[in-house]
Amino acid sequence: MGGRIGWHRRKGVCMWRRAGSMACKEAAAGALWNLSFNDDTEAAITSAGGIPVLVSVARDGSAKCKAYAAGALRNLATNNDNK
């Protein structure tokens, strides 16, 4: 996990936690989904507390947020360390 990747990962989780508007929350959920495709950032998302955030989004977010969160959780589930 490089410094820049780590910054983006933390930023995605922090964006969701602090986001006010639904558009901002959708952008944050989409960022986490995109980052979850990279093996290097899967562990980074997990260590930043991303899984509970994504579960919350999957339960309570907009339809777009739910889709992004489900995609990110699916990608994170392929990592045995996250099970």
Secondary structure, DSSP 8 states (H G I E B T S, - for coil): --HHHHHHHHHHHHHHHH--SHHHHHHHHHHHHHHTTSHHHHHHHHHTTHHHHHHHHHHHS-HHHHHHHHHHHHHHHTSGGG-
